[in-house]
Amino acid sequence: MEMIGKKVVNLMVVISTVIVVVSGLMQEAHGELDICRMPISSFIPCMPSVVQPNPPAPAPKCCETIKQIDEKCLCAYVRDPLMPSYGMDKTLLLALPGKCGLQKCPS
């Protein structure tokens, strides 16, 4: 009986270690997610402006973020074929820099 108890404790230690390691890796991966060297969370204020129907003009906080980004990187990023799968309108994405007072992405 004691042997079974030790095996259960050892198994629980291994499972706990795996959970801690996997959680750490997931958190690290989430923390590194960015667009053109900007945290993806910086783009949250831009979301309403790139989703149909009737998108509003970009919020000032959105434009602050857009103005901090390398325009060439952003224009290349918004052409990513996966953008529509995230619910974002490609045409609205390409127009976003122009709406924030920067040069528009070439079509």
C-alpha positions in Angstrom: 0.0 0.0 0.0 2.9 2.4 0.8 4.4 1.7 -2.6 1.2 2.7 -4.4 1.0 5.9 -2.3 4.6 6.9 -3.3 3.8 6.2 -6.9 0.7 8.4 -6.8 2.7 11.2 -5.1 5.5 10.9 -7.7 2.9 10.9 -10.5 1.3 14.0 -9.0 4.7 15.8 -8.8 5.4 15.0 -12.5 1.9 16.2 -13.6 2.3 19.4 -11.6 5.7 20.0 -13.1 4.4 19.5 -16.6 1.5 21.9 -15.9 3.8 24.6 -14.6 6.2 24.3 -17.5 3.4 24.3 -20.1 1.7 27.3 -18.5 5.0 29.1 -18.5 5.6 28.4 -22.1 2.1 29.5 -23.1 2.4 32.7 -21.1 5.8 33.4 -22.7 4.5 32.8 -26.2 1.5 35.0 -25.5 3.7 37.8 -24.2 5.8 37.7 -27.4 2.9 38.1 -29.8 3.3 41.3 -31.7 2.7 43.1 -34.9 5.7 45.0 -36.3 7.4 45.0 -32.9 4.3 46.4 -31.1 2.3 44.3 -28.7 -0.9 43.1 -30.3 -2.9 44.5 -27.4 -1.9 48.0 -28.7 -4.1 47.4 -31.7 -7.3 46.8 -29.7 -8.5 50.4 -30.1 -8.2 49.9 -33.9 -10.5 46.9 -34.1 -13.8 48.8 -34.6 -12.2 50.7 -37.5 -11.3 47.5 -39.5 -14.5 45.5 -39.1 -17.6 45.8 -41.3 -20.3 47.1 -41.4 -20.2 50.8 -40.8 -16.7 51.1 -39.2 -16.1 54.3 -37.3 -13.0 56.5 -37.9 -10.0 55.3 -36.0 -9.8 56.3 -32.3 -7.0 58.7 -31.3 -5.4 55.8 -29.3 -5.4 53.7 -32.4 -3.7 56.4 -34.4 -1.1 56.9 -31.7 -0.2 53.2 -32.1 -0.3 53.3 -35.9 2.1 56.3 -35.9 4.7 54.4 -33.8 4.9 51.6 -36.3 7.2 51.2 -39.3 4.7 51.9 -42.2 6.3 49.4 -44.6 6.1 46.7 -42.0 2.4 47.5 -41.2 1.5 47.7 -44.9 3.1 44.3 -45.5 1.4 42.8 -42.4 -2.1 43.9 -43.4 -1.7 42.1 -46.7 -1.4 38.8 -44.8 -4.0 36.5 -46.4 -5.1 35.4 -42.8 -6.4 38.9 -41.9 -9.9 38.2 -43.2 -10.1 35.0 -41.1 -9.7 37.3 -38.1 -12.8 39.2 -39.1 -10.9 42.2 -40.3 -11.6 43.9 -43.6 -8.5 44.0 -45.8 -9.5 47.3 -47.5 -10.1 49.0 -44.2 -6.8 47.7 -42.9 -5.0 49.1 -45.9 -6.7 52.5 -45.4 -6.0 52.7 -41.7 -2.6 54.5 -41.9 -4.1 57.1 -44.3 -7.0 57.7 -41.9 -4.4 58.4 -39.1 -2.6 61.0 -41.2 0.2 58.8 -42.5 0.8 57.7 -46.1 -1.8 55.1 -47.3 -0.6 51.6 -47.9 -0.3 51.0 -51.7 -3.2 49.0 -53.0 
